[in-house]
Amino acid sequence: MLKPSSAPLSSAYDLAILDLDGVVYIGPRAVPGAARELARAREAGMHVAFVTNNAARPPEVVAEHLTSLGVPAGPADVVTSAQAAARLLGGLVRPGARVLLLGGPGLEAALRERGFEPVTSLDDKPEAVVTGYGPDLTWRQMMQGAVQIQAGLPWVASNADMTIPTDYGFGPGHGVVVRMLQDFTGVVPVIAGKPERALLDETVSRVGGDRPLMVGDRLDTDILGAHHAGLDSLLVLTGVTGLPELVAAPAAERPTYLSSDLAGLLVTHPEVRHGADGWTAGGWLATVTDGRLALSGAGDPDNWWRCVADAAWAHLDSTGQVVDVDDLTPPVPGSGAQEG
């Protein structure tokens, strides 16, 4: 179930690890209010770090994009799955080893940062294979990588995301390549990106933080990744997670806290109380009758969502069935009061 916090999250935690797409920006545009809320969190003393499963762009490119959107950031504030992959590689091969690179500039830069020698030819006798998203990869390069993986070379993959956002819609992500190589070779790679914990461990190692909080919009990567790393998490509703996904979340994909947007970093989080009448928080009451979830009352829309989450998860855990939410209409953020 969701947890309460009597202090604003910006005080209870000293580091916010922020996913990017769907949290800070959506494509080329900032999420409304994100720059303002992150500035307020920083003023409250919270450090922020930005993480991405996209291994194609080096940290300085990501930082420039953030800064252009009104979110000041330097390369040291950005941690990528490419950097996490390079660290993982250090436990598999000798320092300075030649590594067959199947990826973009971000992955190449991360390998060089760790002292490895990226190569693109089998003539260079690579000792490992590292793969990541790279829009200019050729079929010949992927075939060479597949043969080397099948022959026994260690394989690290930056991430296994099946989709990637583009200006023209969602396209196939690096996970499609991972699945193809895995099907051909029978080898399961070591994966660096979310939901595996390596990326979050790398972030804490680079940025520091005694009390980190993962902030994301995806249950199956951001929130599950926090669970794997043993971190608390805040789910924001500015990205891909909506009502159907939230009520069906298995235990490992449930956030510690929930908020409409990044303003949730600056506020306290009330307890959702369960009593004989149902689940209550801030003027809202959630009830489940014959497998159907209903809301009544009024108040902060975020508390509507919190009641929904706890009631739905309790029903799922006790019955094994996802609660019916077809009759629910989420309140509009900032509306102050609405029945669902």
Order of alpha helices (4+ residues) and beta strands (2+ residues): alpha-beta-beta-beta-alpha-beta-alpha-beta-alpha-beta-alpha-beta-beta-alpha-beta-beta-beta-alpha-beta-alpha-beta-alpha-beta-alpha-beta-beta-beta-beta-beta-alpha
